[in-house]
C-alpha cells in the first residue's frame, strides 16, 4: 500500500523531492491534488510504500 509522506505546494517542489528520494533508493509516486488541468500550480502528494514511510520522512526532514 502506498502512503502519503508529504504534500508539495507545486510540481517543481514535488519533482525535487521525488528526485532526492529516488536517488536514495525509494520507490516514489506523485499524485496531483485538484483539477487535472491545473498544471504546475496544484499541490502534489508524494507517496512511498507503507514499509518505507519512516525512512522517507527522515530523508525529507533533512532536506
TORTORDO-466363 format. One record per residue: residue in one letter; x, y negated, z negated of N, C-alpha, C in turn. Coordinates in Angstrom, 3 decimals. Atoms other than C-alpha are relative to their C-alpha. Example, Ala and Ser with C-alpha at 12.3 -4.5 7.8 and 13.67 -1.06 7.14 Angstrom:
TORTORDO-466363
type | n.u | n.v | n.w | ca.u | ca.v | ca.w | c.u | c.v | c.w
A | 0.890 | 1.190 | 0.000 | 12.300 | 4.500 | -7.800 | 0.900 | -1.200 | 0.000;
S | -0.820 | 1.190 | 0.060 | 13.670 | 1.060 | -7.140 | -0.770 | -1.090 | -0.730;
//
This chain:
TORTORDO-466363
type | n.u | n.v | n.w | ca.u | ca.v | ca.w | c.u | c.v | c.w
X | 0.838 | 1.179 | 0.000 | 0.000 | 0.000 | 0.000 | 0.888 | -1.248 | 0.000;
X | -0.726 | 1.265 | -0.099 | 1.229 | -3.484 | 0.868 | -0.538 | -0.974 | -1.041;
X | 0.358 | 0.930 | 1.069 | 1.232 | -6.177 | -1.822 | 0.563 | -1.385 | 0.317;
X | -0.437 | 1.380 | -0.212 | 1.412 | -9.967 | -1.523 | 0.973 | -0.388 | -1.120;
X | -0.981 | 0.444 | 0.988 | 4.557 | -11.262 | -3.251 | 0.192 | -1.516 | 0.020;
X | -0.185 | 1.451 | -0.107 | 4.472 | -14.870 | -2.057 | -0.949 | -0.532 | 1.058;
X | 0.785 | 0.677 | -1.028 | 2.274 | -17.313 | -0.157 | 0.784 | -1.236 | 0.423;
X | -0.783 | 1.112 | -0.541 | 4.346 | -19.607 | 2.026 | -0.946 | -1.080 | 0.523;
X | 0.883 | 1.096 | -0.431 | 2.887 | -23.049 | 2.819 | -0.093 | -0.172 | 1.511;
X | 0.026 | 0.145 | -1.457 | 3.731 | -22.790 | 6.529 | 0.791 | 1.144 | 0.643;
X | -0.636 | -1.084 | -0.744 | 5.069 | -20.478 | 9.225 | 1.523 | -0.047 | -0.107;
X | -1.465 | 0.141 | 0.062 | 8.610 | -21.861 | 9.087 | 0.558 | 0.583 | -1.300;
X | -0.435 | -0.523 | 1.298 | 8.983 | -21.090 | 5.367 | -0.190 | 1.519 | -0.069;
X | 0.264 | -1.439 | -0.007 | 7.420 | -17.643 | 5.837 | 1.054 | 0.751 | 0.797;
X | -1.013 | -0.647 | -0.830 | 9.859 | -16.775 | 8.605 | 1.371 | -0.028 | -0.667;
X | -1.264 | 0.084 | 0.725 | 12.795 | -17.963 | 6.496 | 0.076 | 1.083 | -1.085;
X | 0.031 | -1.018 | 1.048 | 11.761 | -15.729 | 3.581 | -0.012 | 1.404 | 0.600;
X | 0.042 | -1.290 | -0.686 | 10.980 | -12.867 | 5.958 | 1.409 | 0.413 | 0.425;
X | -1.365 | -0.282 | -0.451 | 14.482 | -13.092 | 7.430 | 0.896 | 0.387 | -1.181;
X | -0.832 | -0.257 | 1.169 | 16.101 | -13.192 | 3.997 | -0.322 | 1.375 | -0.611;
X | 0.389 | -1.287 | 0.581 | 14.115 | -10.232 | 2.637 | 0.392 | 1.164 | 0.913;
X | -0.361 | -1.046 | -0.961 | 14.701 | -8.201 | 5.801 | 1.504 | 0.271 | -0.047;
X | -1.457 | -0.164 | 0.110 | 18.454 | -8.828 | 5.537 | 0.388 | 0.773 | -1.251;
X | -0.257 | -0.731 | 1.240 | 18.275 | -7.419 | 2.001 | -0.532 | 1.436 | 0.058;
X | 0.454 | -1.380 | -0.191 | 16.667 | -4.231 | 3.364 | -1.459 | 0.275 | -0.313;
X | 1.419 | -0.183 | 0.304 | 12.992 | -4.828 | 2.565 | -0.827 | 0.105 | 1.278;
X | 1.017 | 0.012 | -1.044 | 10.073 | -3.953 | 4.806 | -0.923 | -1.168 | -0.328;
X | 0.790 | 1.204 | 0.244 | 8.056 | -7.152 | 5.225 | -1.075 | -0.143 | 1.072;
X | 1.081 | 0.366 | -0.924 | 4.704 | -8.071 | 6.786 | -0.399 | -1.432 | -0.311;
X | 0.526 | 1.354 | 0.153 | 3.422 | -11.598 | 7.358 | -1.457 | 0.002 | 0.431;
X | 1.420 | 0.056 | -0.334 | -0.306 | -12.358 | 7.362 | -0.500 | -1.431 | -0.211;
X | 0.496 | 1.382 | 0.059 | -1.790 | -15.756 | 8.162 | -1.293 | -0.075 | -0.805;
X | 1.226 | 0.276 | 0.751 | -4.440 | -17.213 | 5.876 | -0.688 | -1.161 | 0.702;
X | 0.728 | 1.069 | -0.664 | -7.050 | -19.231 | 7.685 | -0.393 | 0.374 | 1.417;
X | 0.452 | -0.244 | -1.370 | -8.400 | -19.586 | 11.213 | 1.152 | 0.487 | 0.887;
X | -1.053 | -0.565 | -0.848 | -6.483 | -17.654 | 13.885 | 0.715 | -1.022 | 0.886;
X | -0.608 | 1.005 | -0.880 | -5.775 | -20.816 | 15.924 | 0.632 | -1.157 | -0.761;
X | -0.530 | 1.114 | 0.793 | -4.320 | -22.898 | 13.088 | 1.490 | -0.222 | 0.210;
X | -1.402 | 0.212 | -0.367 | -0.753 | -22.455 | 14.406 | 0.946 | 0.018 | -1.178;
X | -1.037 | 0.040 | 1.034 | 2.176 | -23.415 | 12.195 | -0.467 | -0.618 | -1.311;
X | 0.434 | 0.745 | 1.179 | 0.076 | -25.339 | 9.674 | -0.702 | 0.848 | -1.051;
X | 0.726 | -0.818 | 0.969 | -1.627 | -22.407 | 7.937 | 0.968 | 0.656 | -0.989;
X | -0.793 | -0.733 | 0.978 | -0.395 | -20.646 | 4.814 | 0.176 | 1.436 | 0.478;
X | -0.324 | -1.360 | -0.425 | 1.212 | -17.227 | 5.300 | 0.285 | 0.856 | -1.224;
X | -0.294 | -0.953 | 1.061 | 1.103 | -14.289 | 2.910 | 1.211 | 0.836 | 0.395;
X | -1.149 | -0.875 | -0.205 | 4.348 | -12.343 | 2.560 | -0.264 | 1.260 | -0.812;
X | 0.323 | -1.265 | 0.633 | 3.736 | -8.689 | 1.814 | 1.172 | 0.972 | 0.092;
X | -0.985 | -1.080 | 0.008 | 6.055 | -5.833 | 0.848 | -0.701 | 1.242 | -0.544;
X | 0.587 | -1.202 | 0.595 | 5.357 | -2.207 | -0.068 | -0.073 | -0.132 | -1.526;
X | 0.247 | 0.114 | 1.438 | 3.995 | -1.891 | -3.600 | 1.211 | 0.433 | -0.829;
X | -1.153 | -0.515 | 0.752 | 7.072 | 0.062 | -4.720 | 1.188 | -0.963 | -0.009;
X | -1.126 | 0.940 | -0.103 | 9.360 | -2.862 | -3.778 | -0.319 | -1.393 | -0.551;
X | 0.453 | 1.326 | 0.446 | 7.435 | -5.735 | -5.390 | 0.985 | -0.644 | -0.972;
X | -0.879 | 0.600 | 1.006 | 9.698 | -6.273 | -8.414 | 1.322 | -0.455 | 0.595;
X | -1.281 | 0.348 | -0.614 | 12.892 | -6.229 | -6.375 | -0.144 | -1.185 | 0.954;
X | 0.227 | 1.103 | -0.936 | 11.443 | -8.539 | -3.704 | -0.198 | -1.312 | -0.751;
X | 0.207 | 1.209 | 0.797 | 10.318 | -11.024 | -6.358 | 1.318 | -0.521 | -0.568;
X | -1.321 | 0.418 | 0.493 | 13.842 | -11.068 | -7.817 | 0.752 | -0.762 | 1.099;
X | -0.678 | 0.660 | -1.127 | 15.220 | -11.980 | -4.370 | -0.641 | -1.361 | 0.270;
X | 0.710 | 1.257 | -0.282 | 12.549 | -14.647 | -3.764 | 0.329 | -1.043 | -1.067;
X | -0.273 | 0.942 | 1.092 | 13.221 | -16.219 | -7.166 | 1.426 | -0.526 | -0.010;
X | -1.377 | 0.471 | -0.046 | 16.939 | -16.550 | -6.400 | 0.285 | -0.864 | 1.225;
X | -0.185 | 0.789 | -1.229 | 16.451 | -18.293 | -3.045 | -0.195 | -1.471 | -0.293;
//
